Amino acid sequence: MAEEKSEIFDEILTTAEAAKYLKLSEQVVRRLDIPKMREGQIVRYRKKDLEAWVEARMQTVPEESPEA
């Protein structure tokens, strides 16, 4: 059980860690509509929520056809 708790908390990120993970600035991360946990001024993000947010914004780029 202690190992399960450890795994859960390993997946919770600060704003700075979330920004680094997404390769964005902290200011941008704060403005984005990403699910977050807030307790007073403390804000935390679940890694799986960040991944879901990225997946939801992925766009398929059509392959370029070779010029003949």
C-alpha distances in whole Angstrom, upper triangle without the diagonal:
4,5,5,6,9,10,11,13,14,16,17,21,24,27,28,25,26,30,29,27,30,33,34,35,33,36,36,32,33,35,34,32,29,26,25,23,25,25,28,29,26,25,22,22,19,20,20,23,25,25,26,29,30,30,32,35,35,39,40,43,46,47,51,53,55,59,62
4,5,5,6,9,10,11,12,15,16,19,22,25,26,23,24,28,27,26,29,31,32,33,31,34,34,31,31,34,33,32,28,26,24,22,24,23,27,27,24,24,21,21,19,20,20,23,24,25,26,29,30,30,32,35,35,39,41,44,46,48,51,54,55,59,62
4,5,5,6,9,10,10,13,15,18,21,24,25,22,23,26,25,23,26,29,31,32,30,33,33,29,30,33,32,31,27,25,23,22,24,24,28,28,24,24,20,20,17,18,18,21,23,23,24,27,28,28,30,33,33,37,38,41,44,44,48,50,52,56,58
4,5,5,6,9,10,11,13,17,20,23,24,21,21,25,25,22,25,28,29,31,29,32,31,28,28,31,29,28,24,22,21,19,22,23,26,27,23,22,19,18,15,15,16,18,20,20,21,24,25,25,27,30,31,34,36,39,41,43,46,49,51,54,57
4,5,5,6,9,10,11,15,17,21,22,19,20,24,23,21,24,27,28,29,27,29,29,26,26,29,28,27,23,20,19,17,19,19,23,23,20,19,16,16,14,15,16,18,20,20,21,24,25,26,28,30,31,35,36,39,42,44,47,50,52,55,58
4,5,5,6,9,10,13,16,19,20,17,18,22,21,19,22,25,26,27,25,28,28,25,26,29,27,27,23,21,19,18,20,20,23,23,20,19,16,16,14,14,15,18,19,20,21,23,25,25,28,30,30,34,36,38,42,43,46,49,50,54,57
4,6,5,7,9,12,16,19,19,16,17,20,20,17,20,23,25,26,24,27,27,23,25,27,26,25,21,19,18,17,20,21,24,24,20,19,15,14,12,11,12,15,16,16,18,21,22,22,24,26,27,31,32,35,38,39,42,45,47,50,53
4,5,5,7,11,14,17,18,15,15,19,19,17,19,22,23,25,23,25,25,21,22,25,23,22,18,16,15,14,17,18,21,21,18,16,12,12,9,10,11,13,15,15,17,19,20,21,23,25,26,30,32,34,37,39,42,45,47,50,53
4,5,5,8,11,15,16,13,14,17,17,16,18,21,22,23,20,23,23,20,20,24,22,22,18,16,14,13,15,16,19,19,15,14,10,10,9,10,12,14,15,16,18,19,21,22,24,26,27,31,33,35,39,40,43,46,48,51,54
4,6,8,11,14,15,11,12,16,15,13,16,19,20,21,19,23,23,19,20,24,22,22,18,17,15,15,17,18,21,20,17,15,12,11,9,9,11,14,14,15,17,19,19,21,23,25,25,29,31,33,37,38,41,44,46,49,52
4,6,10,13,14,11,10,14,14,12,14,17,18,20,18,21,20,17,18,21,19,19,15,14,13,13,16,17,20,20,16,14,10,8,6,5,8,10,10,11,13,15,16,17,19,21,22,26,28,30,34,35,38,41,43,46,49
4,7,10,12,9,9,13,13,12,14,17,17,18,16,18,18,15,15,18,17,17,13,12,10,9,12,14,17,16,12,10,6,6,5,6,9,10,10,12,14,15,16,18,20,21,23,26,29,31,35,36,39,43,45,48,51
4,7,8,5,6,9,10,9,11,14,14,14,12,15,15,12,13,16,15,16,12,12,10,10,12,14,16,14,11,9,5,5,6,7,10,11,10,12,15,15,16,18,20,20,22,26,28,30,34,36,38,42,44,46,50
4,5,5,6,8,10,10,12,14,13,13,10,13,14,11,11,14,14,16,13,13,10,10,11,12,14,12,8,7,5,6,9,10,14,13,12,15,17,16,17,20,21,22,23,27,30,32,36,37,40,43,45,48,51
4,5,5,6,9,10,10,12,10,9,6,9,10,7,7,11,11,13,11,12,10,11,11,13,14,11,9,7,6,7,10,11,14,13,11,15,17,15,16,19,20,20,22,25,28,30,34,36,38,41,43,46,49
4,5,5,6,9,10,10,9,8,6,9,11,9,10,13,14,16,14,15,13,14,15,16,17,14,12,10,10,10,13,13,16,15,13,16,18,17,17,21,22,21,23,26,29,30,34,35,37,41,43,45,49
4,5,5,6,9,10,10,10,9,12,13,10,12,15,15,17,14,15,13,14,15,17,19,16,13,11,9,9,11,10,13,13,11,13,16,16,15,19,20,20,21,25,27,29,33,34,36,40,41,44,47
4,5,5,6,8,8,9,8,11,11,7,10,13,11,13,10,12,11,13,14,17,18,16,14,11,9,7,9,8,11,10,8,10,13,12,12,15,17,17,18,21,24,26,30,31,34,37,39,42,45
4,5,5,6,5,5,5,9,8,6,9,11,11,13,12,14,13,15,16,19,20,17,15,12,11,10,12,11,14,13,10,12,15,13,13,16,17,16,18,21,24,25,29,30,32,36,38,40,44
4,6,5,6,8,8,12,11,10,13,15,14,17,15,17,16,18,19,22,23,20,18,15,14,12,14,12,15,15,11,13,16,15,14,17,19,18,19,22,24,25,29,30,32,36,37,39,43
4,6,8,10,11,14,13,10,14,16,14,16,13,15,15,17,19,22,23,21,18,16,13,11,11,9,12,12,9,10,13,12,11,14,16,16,16,20,22,23,27,28,30,34,35,38,41
4,5,9,10,12,10,8,12,13,12,14,12,14,15,17,19,22,24,21,19,16,14,12,12,10,12,12,8,9,12,10,8,12,14,13,13,17,19,20,24,25,28,31,33,36,39
4,7,9,12,10,10,13,14,13,16,15,17,18,20,22,25,26,23,21,18,17,15,16,14,16,15,12,13,15,14,12,15,17,15,15,18,20,21,25,26,28,31,33,35,38
4,7,8,6,7,10,11,11,14,13,16,16,19,20,23,24,21,19,16,16,14,16,15,17,16,12,14,16,13,12,16,17,15,16,18,21,22,26,27,29,33,34,36,40
4,5,5,6,9,10,11,14,14,17,16,19,19,22,22,18,18,15,15,15,17,16,19,17,14,17,19,16,15,19,20,18,19,22,25,25,29,31,32,36,37,39,43
4,5,5,6,9,10,13,13,15,14,16,16,18,18,15,14,12,12,12,15,15,18,16,14,17,19,16,16,20,20,19,21,24,27,28,32,33,35,39,41,43,46
4,6,5,7,9,12,13,15,15,17,16,19,18,15,15,13,14,14,18,18,20,18,15,19,20,17,17,21,21,19,21,24,27,28,32,34,35,39,41,43,46
4,5,5,6,10,11,14,14,17,17,20,20,17,17,14,15,14,17,17,19,16,13,16,17,14,14,18,17,15,18,20,24,25,28,30,32,36,38,39,43
4,5,5,8,8,11,11,13,14,17,18,15,14,11,11,10,13,13,15,13,10,13,14,11,12,16,16,15,17,20,23,25,29,31,33,36,38,40,44
4,6,8,8,11,10,12,12,15,15,12,12,9,11,11,14,15,17,14,12,16,17,14,15,19,18,17,20,23,26,28,32,34,36,40,42,44,47
4,7,9,11,11,14,14,17,17,15,15,13,14,13,16,17,18,15,14,17,17,13,15,18,17,16,19,21,25,26,30,33,34,38,40,42,46
4,6,9,10,14,15,18,19,17,16,13,13,12,14,15,16,12,11,14,13,10,11,14,13,12,15,18,22,23,27,30,32,35,38,40,43
4,7,9,12,14,17,18,17,17,13,13,12,13,14,14,11,10,13,12,9,11,14,12,12,15,18,22,24,27,30,32,36,39,41,44
4,6,10,12,16,17,16,15,11,11,8,10,11,11,7,7,10,9,7,10,12,11,12,15,18,21,24,27,30,33,36,39,41,44
4,7,10,13,16,15,14,10,9,7,8,10,10,6,8,11,10,9,12,14,13,14,17,21,24,27,30,33,35,39,42,44,47
4,6,10,12,12,10,7,6,5,7,10,11,8,9,13,13,12,15,17,16,18,20,24,27,30,33,36,38,42,44,47,50
4,7,10,10,8,6,5,6,8,12,13,11,12,16,16,15,18,20,20,21,24,27,31,33,37,39,42,45,48,50,54
4,6,7,6,5,7,9,12,15,17,14,15,19,19,18,21,23,23,24,27,30,33,36,39,42,44,48,50,53,56
4,6,5,7,9,12,14,18,19,18,19,22,22,21,24,27,26,27,30,34,37,39,43,45,48,51,54,56,60
4,6,8,11,14,17,20,22,20,21,25,25,24,26,29,28,29,32,35,39,41,45,47,49,53,55,58,61
4,6,10,13,17,19,22,20,20,23,24,22,25,28,27,28,31,34,37,39,43,45,47,51,53,55,59
4,7,10,14,16,19,17,17,21,22,21,23,26,26,26,29,32,36,38,41,44,46,50,52,54,58
4,7,10,13,16,14,14,17,18,17,19,22,22,23,25,29,32,34,38,40,42,46,48,51,54
4,7,10,12,11,11,14,16,15,17,20,20,21,23,27,30,32,36,38,41,44,46,49,52
4,6,9,7,7,11,12,11,13,16,16,18,20,23,26,29,32,34,37,40,43,45,49
4,5,5,7,9,10,11,13,14,16,17,19,23,25,28,32,33,36,40,42,45,48
4,5,5,6,9,10,11,12,14,16,17,21,23,26,29,31,34,37,39,42,45
4,5,5,6,9,10,10,12,14,15,19,21,24,27,29,32,35,38,41,44
4,5,5,6,9,10,10,13,14,18,21,24,27,29,32,35,38,41,44
4,5,5,6,9,10,11,13,16,19,22,25,27,30,33,36,38,42
4,5,5,6,9,10,11,14,17,19,23,25,28,31,33,36,39
4,5,5,6,9,10,14,16,19,22,24,28,31,33,36,39
4,6,5,7,9,12,16,18,22,24,27,30,33,36,39
4,5,5,6,10,13,15,19,21,24,27,30,32,36
4,5,5,9,11,14,17,19,23,26,28,31,34
4,6,9,11,15,18,20,23,26,29,32,35
4,6,10,12,16,19,21,24,27,30,33
4,7,9,13,15,18,21,24,27,30
4,6,9,12,15,18,21,24,27
4,6,9,12,15,18,21,24
4,6,9,12,15,18,21
4,6,9,12,15,18
4,6,9,12,15
4,6,9,12
4,6,9
4,6
4
